[in-house]
Amino acid sequence: MPEIFSLQFPQSLGVFDAYADAQKAVDYLSDEEFPVENCLIVGTDLKQVERVTGRLTTSRVLMAGAASGAWLGLLIGLLLGIFAQEGNYLTTVLGGVALGVVFGIVWGFIGYWATRGQRDFSSVTKVVATRYEVLVEHKLLAQGQELLAKMPGRAQTF
């Protein structure tokens, strides 16, 4: 069985600055009844982008630890509550939440303390491509180029 993310003899049909433009080109080819199962959209020139979301302080770390611990404690409390004696369900659930909060605060503080101020900010990261290339089987290159030349409002470079 051939690899799904490969073509035998791929040729570049076009290079686009945005994924939406590459997707629009393939969608146009599909609308024109081009065999799009012979196409790949490949993100190239990958880069990692990190968005700083805020400053980390001891109080923010402890609050985040308490919140995540509360959720974990709630889950465990709900599961243990099933086996609690009659009339103790709510006490078991609340006990689980309380223990989860303590656990989250302790582990959050230990993790923050271990960095010793080397990373006093929170962030999220994402890997993105700077260009998107549409590849097609070599035997379909001319047909694909001819169709894309007719595509209204195309934004691509070759």
Salt bridges, closest charged atoms under 4 A:
ASP45 OD2 - ARG131 NE 3.11
GLU50 OE2 - ARG119 NH2 2.68
GLU137 OE1 - HIS138 ND1 3.96
